[in-house]
Amino acid sequence: MKTICLYFEIHQNIHLKRYRFFDIGTDHYYYDDYENERSITETAEKSYIPALQTLIEMANKNKGFFKCAISLSGCAIEQLENHAPQVLELLQELNDTGCVEFLAEPYSHGFSSLKNKESFIAEVRHLCHKIKTLFGQEPKVFRNSCLVYDDEIGEIVAKMGFNAMLAEGAKHVLGWKSPHFVYNCCRNPKLKLLLRDHSLSEDISYRFNDSSWSQYPLFADKYANWIAQLPEEEQIINIFMELCALGIFQPLNSNILEFFKALPEQFRQRGITFSTPSEIVSKVKSSGDLIVEYPTSWVDEERDMSPWLGNIMQQEAFDKLYSIADRVRISRNRRLQQDFDYLQASNNLRFMSTKANSYGGYRGIYDSPYDAFTNYMNILGDFIARVNSLYPDIENEELDPLLTTIKNQEEELERKDRELEKFRLMLAKFEVGGNAETPIPETKVVKETKPKATTKKTATKKTTPKKSTTKSKTSTKKSPATKSVEK
């Protein structure tokens, strides 16, 4: 039986203001508040609110049948909290219907997954905590910014505990294969991959209202027939798009919402169901490894990173931004971390693109890609100076060993957490007659700090059903004092 995995993404650009060279060092606020409020308000009124109301209506009318998945970037959540809280209320109402699964993604909607593993993991965890707070769900499926995926990213995501990830069904990766199957990461088979059918997705998000399109006008019965006529063995149809496709890319007067309302009944008549990503990966076995050596995305014909990293200006800005990623991460300065999130957002690099038609002509406040680059680098110059001011007496040569020590300590704590979880399961077997799934109060790990920076062997005693002694090496190094000039 064929099933539809319908997914919507919600992200909102953070618009930067005009920032001159002479503002560096004197102005630490980088955002165009008027444009940010105008943009999110307009998008909410024209798209998010009517689209979510339609999804809620579909869920209530087709209880237990209609299902979908949604992810929000941290930037979008903050903008909605500030300027359009009614959208979050509608998302909570949709969540109450039980038809929606919320996915994880990077908080910034940036590309830290390509540059800095630690920053990537930190912002994904930040977003997961936010989703848990807002909707009570713990995301188990991951969706990267702009659907960026390669083998290395898949391996990282699998180690973070996600059981599946969304990716683009790019032709140059699939070859003769079909996107209508479940695949898995070639470096970690535990991570299953759901691949977007870009043709069926873009028929709705981009071509629906195009009168020059050969299939115009598109009706729900025609669309359902296309899916029903796919080969019998192709059971998983992944239709992924931005939520603003409903109302912005395709205006409301195109009857896009009426088209969506008609889909459940048309699918039901043809024996086609809806499923969430978690339902699919729990029921369907993988058809095999998917090898993706270079990053793929869901943008442009090439489905690669060229819209964001295709020229020297974009690469220079990208490298410069992540050159201080570790310093920002260990600073614990909330204002710096928020600025870092906003500066990572993908649209900042997209405005610098010189690729033909890669952004539909929209560049925000900028007259050209070079104007966008200049403005961004001015802001970045001030931001980097602020970050470096936290470490006035530390050279890079001294900071690098400190970062290495912190990274090693984090890895050591992760290993200890895994060991504790293993011992908890063993203890459950002995105490509850072999039932390892019975919940047991979690053991808290308390990190001890030593007054002296020395390196020596310590013996740690762990209480288990059988007495055992685990020896671990902990290495600490006295680091130079750091000073914060911002709060």
C-alpha positions as a Python dict, from the first residue, in 0.01 Angstrom:
ca = {
    (1, 'M'): (0, 0, 0),
    (2, 'K'): (137, 338, -98),
    (3, 'T'): (178, 603, 169),
    (4, 'I'): (243, 978, 155),
    (5, 'C'): (495, 1145, 384),
    (6, 'L'): (395, 1513, 377),
    (7, 'Y'): (644, 1752, 533),
    (8, 'F'): (648, 2133, 572),
    (9, 'E'): (937, 2356, 674),
    (10, 'I'): (900, 2688, 856),
    (11, 'H'): (1193, 2928, 847),
    (12, 'Q'): (1206, 3306, 851),
    (13, 'N'): (1498, 3515, 730),
    (14, 'I'): (1664, 3746, 981),
    (15, 'H'): (1718, 4070, 788),
    (16, 'L'): (2039, 4262, 859),
    (17, 'K'): (2043, 4640, 852),
    (18, 'R'): (2270, 4865, 647),
    (19, 'Y'): (2599, 4852, 837),
    (20, 'R'): (2886, 5083, 737),
    (21, 'F'): (3258, 5035, 788),
    (22, 'F'): (3262, 5322, 1037),
    (23, 'D'): (2998, 5143, 1250),
    (24, 'I'): (3250, 4873, 1340),
    (25, 'G'): (3336, 4899, 1708),
    (26, 'T'): (3056, 5146, 1786),
    (27, 'D'): (2731, 4968, 1692),
    (28, 'H'): (2677, 4609, 1804),
    (29, 'Y'): (2316, 4575, 1689),
    (30, 'Y'): (2293, 4434, 1337),
    (31, 'Y'): (1923, 4387, 1255),
    (32, 'D'): (1653, 4566, 1062),
    (33, 'D'): (1369, 4541, 1313),
    (34, 'Y'): (1114, 4707, 1087),
    (35, 'E'): (1177, 4467, 797),
    (36, 'N'): (1184, 4164, 1027),
    (37, 'E'): (847, 4253, 1179),
    (38, 'R'): (694, 4342, 842),
    (39, 'S'): (821, 4025, 678),
    (40, 'I'): (705, 3777, 942),
    (41, 'T'): (368, 3954, 983),
    (42, 'E'): (302, 3946, 609),
    (43, 'T'): (406, 3582, 580),
    (44, 'A'): (189, 3486, 876),
    (45, 'E'): (-120, 3661, 737),
    (46, 'K'): (-82, 3545, 377),
    (47, 'S'): (47, 3194, 439),
    (48, 'Y'): (110, 3047, 784),
    (49, 'I'): (-226, 3126, 945),
    (50, 'P'): (-457, 3015, 659),
    (51, 'A'): (-233, 2716, 579),
    (52, 'L'): (-229, 2592, 939),
    (53, 'Q'): (-603, 2647, 972),
    (54, 'T'): (-644, 2428, 663),
    (55, 'L'): (-422, 2154, 806),
    (56, 'I'): (-618, 2161, 1132),
    (57, 'E'): (-944, 2132, 937),
    (58, 'M'): (-802, 1839, 737),
    (59, 'A'): (-688, 1667, 1056),
    (60, 'N'): (-1025, 1706, 1228),
    (61, 'K'): (-1220, 1597, 920),
    (62, 'N'): (-994, 1296, 854),
    (63, 'K'): (-913, 1183, 1210),
    (64, 'G'): (-644, 918, 1218),
    (65, 'F'): (-601, 931, 840),
    (66, 'F'): (-439, 1264, 759),
    (67, 'K'): (-87, 1307, 897),
    (68, 'C'): (207, 1538, 832),
    (69, 'A'): (544, 1649, 966),
    (70, 'I'): (670, 2000, 1039),
    (71, 'S'): (1002, 2151, 1142),
    (72, 'L'): (1080, 2505, 1255),
    (73, 'S'): (1416, 2678, 1273),
    (74, 'G'): (1509, 2857, 1593),
    (75, 'C'): (1521, 3187, 1402),
    (76, 'A'): (1161, 3133, 1290),
    (77, 'I'): (1045, 3044, 1641),
    (78, 'E'): (1197, 3362, 1785),
    (79, 'Q'): (1040, 3578, 1515),
    (80, 'L'): (701, 3414, 1567),
    (81, 'E'): (723, 3459, 1943),
    (82, 'N'): (798, 3829, 1899),
    (83, 'H'): (566, 3925, 1613),
    (84, 'A'): (316, 3647, 1532),
    (85, 'P'): (243, 3433, 1841),
    (86, 'Q'): (-91, 3327, 1686),
    (87, 'V'): (106, 3104, 1448),
    (88, 'L'): (256, 2915, 1741),
    (89, 'E'): (-91, 2883, 1892),
    (90, 'L'): (-216, 2725, 1570),
    (91, 'L'): (81, 2487, 1567),
    (92, 'Q'): (-7, 2383, 1921),
    (93, 'E'): (-368, 2331, 1814),
    (94, 'L'): (-247, 2118, 1523),
    (95, 'N'): (-29, 1924, 1764),
    (96, 'D'): (-334, 1855, 1983),
    (97, 'T'): (-501, 1674, 1692),
    (98, 'G'): (-226, 1409, 1708),
    (99, 'C'): (-166, 1425, 1334),
    (100, 'V'): (170, 1603, 1330),
    (101, 'E'): (528, 1501, 1404),
    (102, 'F'): (778, 1777, 1478),
    (103, 'L'): (1128, 1721, 1342),
    (104, 'A'): (1467, 1854, 1451),
    (105, 'E'): (1691, 2083, 1250),
    (106, 'P'): (1978, 2329, 1321),
    (107, 'Y'): (1860, 2618, 1536),
    (108, 'S'): (2019, 2880, 1309),
    (109, 'H'): (1911, 2729, 976),
    (110, 'G'): (2280, 2750, 885),
    (111, 'F'): (2547, 2513, 761),
    (112, 'S'): (2746, 2431, 1074),
    (113, 'S'): (2710, 2063, 975),
    (114, 'L'): (2966, 2129, 699),
    (115, 'K'): (3215, 2321, 911),
    (116, 'N'): (3202, 2265, 1287),
    (117, 'K'): (3071, 1942, 1434),
    (118, 'E'): (3053, 2069, 1793),
    (119, 'S'): (2856, 2382, 1701),
    (120, 'F'): (2623, 2172, 1485),
    (121, 'I'): (2547, 1931, 1770),
    (122, 'A'): (2497, 2216, 2018),
    (123, 'E'): (2243, 2402, 1806),
    (124, 'V'): (2049, 2086, 1718),
    (125, 'R'): (2017, 2008, 2089),
    (126, 'H'): (1908, 2368, 2150),
    (127, 'L'): (1631, 2332, 1890),
    (128, 'C'): (1519, 1994, 2029),
    (129, 'H'): (1484, 2149, 2374),
    (130, 'K'): (1278, 2432, 2225),
    (131, 'I'): (1045, 2187, 2046),
    (132, 'K'): (1004, 1985, 2366),
    (133, 'T'): (913, 2302, 2556),
    (134, 'L'): (661, 2427, 2297),
    (135, 'F'): (494, 2105, 2184),
    (136, 'G'): (594, 1830, 2427),
    (137, 'Q'): (755, 1621, 2154),
    (138, 'E'): (1111, 1490, 2150),
    (139, 'P'): (1219, 1488, 1783),
    (140, 'K'): (1340, 1150, 1661),
    (141, 'V'): (1382, 1243, 1293),
    (142, 'F'): (1624, 1506, 1167),
    (143, 'R'): (1600, 1751, 879),
    (144, 'N'): (1906, 1962, 796),
    (145, 'S'): (1897, 2322, 671),
    (146, 'C'): (1794, 2326, 303),
    (147, 'L'): (1788, 1945, 321),
    (148, 'V'): (2170, 1935, 308),
    (149, 'Y'): (2305, 1580, 340),
    (150, 'D'): (2618, 1374, 284),
    (151, 'D'): (2766, 1060, 438),
    (152, 'E'): (2963, 1246, 705),
    (153, 'I'): (2660, 1447, 819),
    (154, 'G'): (2454, 1129, 831),
    (155, 'E'): (2712, 966, 1056),
    (156, 'I'): (2703, 1261, 1298),
    (157, 'V'): (2323, 1266, 1304),
    (158, 'A'): (2311, 892, 1374),
    (159, 'K'): (2549, 929, 1669),
    (160, 'M'): (2321, 1200, 1809),
    (161, 'G'): (2050, 936, 1847),
    (162, 'F'): (1817, 1017, 1556),
    (163, 'N'): (1672, 715, 1379),
    (164, 'A'): (1599, 883, 1045),
    (165, 'M'): (1683, 1187, 835),
    (166, 'L'): (1521, 1362, 541),
    (167, 'A'): (1730, 1418, 228),
    (168, 'E'): (1693, 1518, -136),
    (169, 'G'): (1635, 1251, -398),
    (170, 'A'): (1898, 1402, -626),
    (171, 'K'): (1929, 1235, -966),
    (172, 'H'): (2311, 1241, -969),
    (173, 'V'): (2310, 1047, -640),
    (174, 'L'): (2028, 801, -706),
    (175, 'G'): (2118, 716, -1064),
    (176, 'W'): (1878, 438, -1166),
    (177, 'K'): (1732, 412, -813),
    (178, 'S'): (1395, 555, -713),
    (179, 'P'): (1334, 798, -424),
    (180, 'H'): (1021, 596, -337),
    (181, 'F'): (1208, 356, -107),
    (182, 'V'): (1366, 382, 237),
    (183, 'Y'): (1746, 386, 232),
    (184, 'N'): (2008, 412, 504),
    (185, 'C'): (2330, 602, 572),
    (186, 'C'): (2621, 402, 433),
    (187, 'R'): (2838, 486, 738),
    (188, 'N'): (2574, 396, 996),
    (189, 'P'): (2288, 167, 883),
    (190, 'K'): (2085, 262, 1191),
    (191, 'L'): (2005, 599, 1032),
    (192, 'K'): (1732, 557, 772),
    (193, 'L'): (1688, 809, 490),
    (194, 'L'): (1364, 943, 342),
    (195, 'L'): (1427, 1100, 3),
    (196, 'R'): (1222, 1385, -138),
    (197, 'D'): (1046, 1337, -470),
    (198, 'H'): (1139, 1677, -612),
    (199, 'S'): (906, 1648, -911),
    (200, 'L'): (587, 1575, -715),
    (201, 'S'): (687, 1827, -447),
    (202, 'E'): (758, 2111, -688),
    (203, 'D'): (446, 2040, -893),
    (204, 'I'): (266, 2185, -591),
    (205, 'S'): (514, 2435, -447),
    (206, 'Y'): (640, 2593, -772),
    (207, 'R'): (428, 2494, -1075),
    (208, 'F'): (73, 2479, -936),
    (209, 'N'): (-27, 2829, -1055),
    (210, 'D'): (192, 2840, -1366),
    (211, 'S'): (-44, 2873, -1662),
    (212, 'S'): (242, 2788, -1904),
    (213, 'W'): (292, 2448, -1739),
    (214, 'S'): (174, 2159, -1955),
    (215, 'Q'): (-23, 2006, -1663),
    (216, 'Y'): (-199, 2329, -1566),
    (217, 'P'): (-450, 2336, -1405),
    (218, 'L'): (-363, 2072, -1147),
    (219, 'F'): (-657, 1908, -966),
    (220, 'A'): (-648, 1674, -668),
    (221, 'D'): (-778, 1373, -862),
    (222, 'K'): (-513, 1412, -1132),
    (223, 'Y'): (-238, 1440, -871),
    (224, 'A'): (-367, 1134, -684),
    (225, 'N'): (-376, 938, -1012),
    (226, 'W'): (-8, 1017, -1076),
    (227, 'I'): (84, 864, -743),
    (228, 'A'): (-150, 565, -776),
    (229, 'Q'): (1, 483, -1118),
    (230, 'L'): (356, 456, -984),
    (231, 'P'): (502, 100, -993),
    (232, 'E'): (354, -128, -728),
    (233, 'E'): (687, -178, -547),
    (234, 'E'): (737, 199, -500),
    (235, 'Q'): (550, 249, -176),
    (236, 'I'): (698, 561, -9),
    (237, 'I'): (624, 900, -166),
    (238, 'N'): (794, 1188, 17),
    (239, 'I'): (645, 1530, -60),
    (240, 'F'): (851, 1802, 111),
    (241, 'M'): (810, 2180, 77),
    (242, 'E'): (816, 2507, 267),
    (243, 'L'): (490, 2596, 437),
    (244, 'C'): (501, 2940, 274),
    (245, 'A'): (444, 2763, -60),
    (246, 'L'): (80, 2771, 50),
    (247, 'G'): (-1, 3139, 20),
    (248, 'I'): (329, 3299, -86),
    (249, 'F'): (477, 3090, -369),
    (250, 'Q'): (124, 2990, -467),
    (251, 'P'): (-119, 3273, -378),
    (252, 'L'): (-440, 3192, -199),
    (253, 'N'): (-647, 3298, -501),
    (254, 'S'): (-492, 3008, -693),
    (255, 'N'): (-712, 2775, -481),
    (256, 'I'): (-405, 2599, -343),
    (257, 'L'): (-576, 2537, -7),
    (258, 'E'): (-886, 2389, -173),
    (259, 'F'): (-651, 2157, -362),
    (260, 'F'): (-502, 2037, -33),
    (261, 'K'): (-842, 1991, 131),
    (262, 'A'): (-944, 1758, -153),
    (263, 'L'): (-633, 1537, -133),
    (264, 'P'): (-727, 1309, 162),
    (265, 'E'): (-1050, 1187, 1),
    (266, 'Q'): (-881, 1135, -336),
    (267, 'F'): (-601, 935, -175),
    (268, 'R'): (-846, 731, 33),
    (269, 'Q'): (-1039, 631, -278),
    (270, 'R'): (-717, 496, -434),
    (271, 'G'): (-595, 313, -124),
    (272, 'I'): (-317, 565, -51),
    (273, 'T'): (-249, 656, 312),
    (274, 'F'): (-64, 930, 500),
    (275, 'S'): (224, 851, 739),
    (276, 'T'): (465, 1046, 955),
    (277, 'P'): (841, 991, 906),
    (278, 'S'): (870, 795, 1233),
    (279, 'E'): (584, 564, 1132),
    (280, 'I'): (752, 489, 801),
    (281, 'V'): (1098, 410, 939),
    (282, 'S'): (947, 192, 1214),
    (283, 'K'): (755, -23, 965),
    (284, 'V'): (960, -23, 644),
    (285, 'K'): (1298, -188, 607),
    (286, 'S'): (1583, -17, 429),
    (287, 'S'): (1645, -107, 66),
    (288, 'G'): (2019, -58, 112),
    (289, 'D'): (2298, 194, 153),
    (290, 'L'): (2286, 536, -10),
    (291, 'I'): (2632, 676, -86),
    (292, 'V'): (2647, 1057, -90),
    (293, 'E'): (3008, 1173, -102),
    (294, 'Y'): (2935, 1542, -161),
    (295, 'P'): (2663, 1753, 4),
    (296, 'T'): (2326, 1763, -168),
    (297, 'S'): (2043, 2014, -112),
    (298, 'W'): (1690, 2073, -237),
    (299, 'V'): (1769, 2397, -424),
    (300, 'D'): (1824, 2460, -796),
    (301, 'E'): (1872, 2203, -1070),
    (302, 'E'): (2216, 2095, -946),
    (303, 'R'): (2088, 2011, -594),
    (304, 'D'): (2423, 2107, -441),
    (305, 'M'): (2574, 2387, -227),
    (306, 'S'): (2641, 2627, -515),
    (307, 'P'): (2361, 2873, -422),
    (308, 'W'): (2539, 2941, -90),
    (309, 'L'): (2905, 2851, -147),
    (310, 'G'): (2942, 2887, -523),
    (311, 'N'): (3174, 3188, -536),
    (312, 'I'): (3481, 3323, -357),
    (313, 'M'): (3285, 3587, -162),
    (314, 'Q'): (3052, 3328, -13),
    (315, 'Q'): (3338, 3094, 74),
    (316, 'E'): (3536, 3376, 237),
    (317, 'A'): (3239, 3484, 449),
    (318, 'F'): (3164, 3122, 543),
    (319, 'D'): (3522, 3047, 651),
    (320, 'K'): (3553, 3375, 840),
    (321, 'L'): (3231, 3318, 1034),
    (322, 'Y'): (3324, 2969, 1151),
    (323, 'S'): (3682, 3067, 1237),
    (324, 'I'): (3550, 3186, 1574),
    (325, 'A'): (3277, 2922, 1619),
    (326, 'D'): (3459, 2743, 1902),
    (327, 'R'): (3522, 3067, 2089),
    (328, 'V'): (3154, 3158, 2068),
    (329, 'R'): (3050, 2813, 2186),
    (330, 'I'): (3268, 2814, 2498),
    (331, 'S'): (3197, 3179, 2582),
    (332, 'R'): (2851, 3103, 2728),
    (333, 'N'): (2761, 3461, 2633),
    (334, 'R'): (2392, 3453, 2533),
    (335, 'R'): (2402, 3772, 2327),
    (336, 'L'): (2700, 3650, 2126),
    (337, 'Q'): (2543, 3311, 2071),
    (338, 'Q'): (2219, 3467, 1949),
    (339, 'D'): (2410, 3692, 1707),
    (340, 'F'): (2606, 3388, 1589),
    (341, 'D'): (2280, 3201, 1520),
    (342, 'Y'): (2142, 3489, 1315),
    (343, 'L'): (2466, 3539, 1121),
    (344, 'Q'): (2473, 3169, 1030),
    (345, 'A'): (2128, 3181, 866),
    (346, 'S'): (2150, 3056, 508),
    (347, 'N'): (1996, 3365, 346),
    (348, 'N'): (2301, 3575, 441),
    (349, 'L'): (2513, 3366, 203),
    (350, 'R'): (2236, 3333, -54),
    (351, 'F'): (2221, 3712, -100),
    (352, 'M'): (2586, 3696, -216),
    (353, 'S'): (2516, 3446, -493),
    (354, 'T'): (2624, 3536, -847),
    (355, 'K'): (2455, 3226, -985),
    (356, 'A'): (2195, 3304, -1253),
    (357, 'N'): (1838, 3297, -1123),
    (358, 'S'): (1942, 3126, -802),
    (359, 'Y'): (1735, 3354, -581),
    (360, 'G'): (1454, 3474, -800),
    (361, 'G'): (1601, 3824, -811),
    (362, 'Y'): (1525, 3896, -441),
    (363, 'R'): (1823, 4033, -245),
    (364, 'G'): (1659, 4217, 44),
    (365, 'I'): (1822, 4557, 102),
    (366, 'Y'): (2116, 4483, -127),
    (367, 'D'): (2176, 4617, -476),
    (368, 'S'): (2412, 4338, -578),
    (369, 'P'): (2595, 4030, -446),
    (370, 'Y'): (2899, 4251, -381),
    (371, 'D'): (2690, 4491, -177),
    (372, 'A'): (2560, 4197, 30),
    (373, 'F'): (2916, 4071, 84),
    (374, 'T'): (3046, 4411, 193),
    (375, 'N'): (2764, 4469, 439),
    (376, 'Y'): (2794, 4119, 587),
    (377, 'M'): (3172, 4141, 625),
    (378, 'N'): (3141, 4477, 804),
    (379, 'I'): (2906, 4316, 1055),
    (380, 'L'): (3128, 4012, 1081),
    (381, 'G'): (3428, 4234, 1151),
    (382, 'D'): (3253, 4389, 1450),
    (383, 'F'): (3124, 4052, 1571),
    (384, 'I'): (3468, 3889, 1556),
    (385, 'A'): (3618, 4181, 1749),
    (386, 'R'): (3356, 4133, 2021),
    (387, 'V'): (3429, 3760, 2042),
    (388, 'N'): (3806, 3811, 2054),
    (389, 'S'): (3769, 4072, 2328),
    (390, 'L'): (3659, 3791, 2559),
    (391, 'Y'): (4006, 3640, 2527),
    (392, 'P'): (4236, 3946, 2529),
    (393, 'D'): (4539, 3767, 2669),
    (394, 'I'): (4506, 3441, 2479),
    (395, 'E'): (4663, 3378, 2142),
    (396, 'N'): (4523, 3116, 1906),
    (397, 'E'): (4815, 2888, 1991),
    (398, 'E'): (4712, 2896, 2358),
    (399, 'L'): (4339, 2869, 2295),
    (400, 'D'): (4361, 2564, 2071),
    (401, 'P'): (4488, 2332, 2349),
    (402, 'L'): (4209, 2462, 2574),
    (403, 'L'): (3947, 2382, 2311),
    (404, 'T'): (4100, 2037, 2265),
    (405, 'T'): (4083, 1975, 2640),
    (406, 'I'): (3718, 2081, 2654),
    (407, 'K'): (3636, 1859, 2357),
    (408, 'N'): (3811, 1561, 2519),
    (409, 'Q'): (3622, 1620, 2843),
    (410, 'E'): (3289, 1629, 2656),
    (411, 'E'): (3371, 1302, 2482),
    (412, 'E'): (3472, 1147, 2816),
    (413, 'L'): (3139, 1249, 2970),
    (414, 'E'): (2951, 1103, 2674),
    (415, 'R'): (3137, 772, 2718),
    (416, 'K'): (3052, 769, 3088),
    (417, 'D'): (2686, 838, 3011),
    (418, 'R'): (2680, 542, 2773),
    (419, 'E'): (2844, 320, 3036),
    (420, 'L'): (2593, 429, 3300),
    (421, 'E'): (2303, 355, 3065),
    (422, 'K'): (2446, 9, 2997),
    (423, 'F'): (2478, -60, 3371),
    (424, 'R'): (2122, 65, 3431),
    (425, 'L'): (1990, -185, 3179),
    (426, 'M'): (2196, -465, 3336),
    (427, 'L'): (2063, -370, 3680),
    (428, 'A'): (1708, -376, 3547),
    (429, 'K'): (1753, -733, 3425),
    (430, 'F'): (1864, -850, 3769),
    (431, 'E'): (1611, -655, 3973),
    (432, 'V'): (1300, -707, 3757),
    (433, 'G'): (1341, -1060, 3638),
    (434, 'G'): (1512, -983, 3310),
    (435, 'N'): (1279, -699, 3201),
    (436, 'A'): (1530, -441, 3082),
    (437, 'E'): (1265, -198, 2968),
    (438, 'T'): (1126, -121, 3317),
    (439, 'P'): (1211, 241, 3398),
    (440, 'I'): (1462, 303, 3673),
    (441, 'P'): (1546, 640, 3826),
    (442, 'E'): (1831, 787, 3626),
    (443, 'T'): (2172, 825, 3782),
    (444, 'K'): (2301, 1179, 3782),
    (445, 'V'): (2655, 1237, 3665),
    (446, 'V'): (2833, 1498, 3873),
    (447, 'K'): (3136, 1651, 3711),
    (448, 'E'): (3412, 1721, 3961),
    (449, 'T'): (3662, 1998, 3909),
    (450, 'K'): (4005, 1965, 4062),
    (451, 'P'): (4187, 2261, 4212),
    (452, 'K'): (4513, 2165, 4047),
    (453, 'A'): (4567, 2113, 3677),
    (454, 'T'): (4747, 1779, 3687),
    (455, 'T'): (4732, 1459, 3493),
    (456, 'K'): (4708, 1133, 3682),
    (457, 'K'): (4520, 808, 3691),
    (458, 'T'): (4211, 789, 3907),
    (459, 'A'): (4009, 484, 3999),
    (460, 'T'): (3634, 525, 3991),
    (461, 'K'): (3415, 274, 4167),
    (462, 'K'): (3083, 184, 3999),
    (463, 'T'): (2810, -13, 4173),
    (464, 'T'): (2674, -291, 3953),
    (465, 'P'): (2522, -635, 4010),
    (466, 'K'): (2883, -756, 4015),
    (467, 'K'): (3159, -546, 4160),
    (468, 'S'): (3382, -399, 3895),
    (469, 'T'): (3641, -127, 3888),
    (470, 'T'): (3671, 101, 3583),
    (471, 'K'): (3985, 299, 3535),
    (472, 'S'): (3965, 618, 3336),
    (473, 'K'): (4218, 876, 3247),
    (474, 'T'): (4119, 1236, 3287),
    (475, 'S'): (4346, 1506, 3173),
    (476, 'T'): (4297, 1864, 3281),
    (477, 'K'): (4512, 2159, 3208),
    (478, 'K'): (4512, 2495, 3378),
    (479, 'S'): (4400, 2743, 3117),
    (480, 'P'): (4465, 3114, 3110),
    (481, 'A'): (4198, 3325, 3275),
    (482, 'T'): (3931, 3454, 3046),
    (483, 'K'): (3759, 3786, 3078),
    (484, 'S'): (3411, 3878, 2950),
    (485, 'V'): (3336, 4230, 2846),
    (486, 'E'): (2969, 4168, 2760),
    (487, 'K'): (2674, 4033, 2945),
}
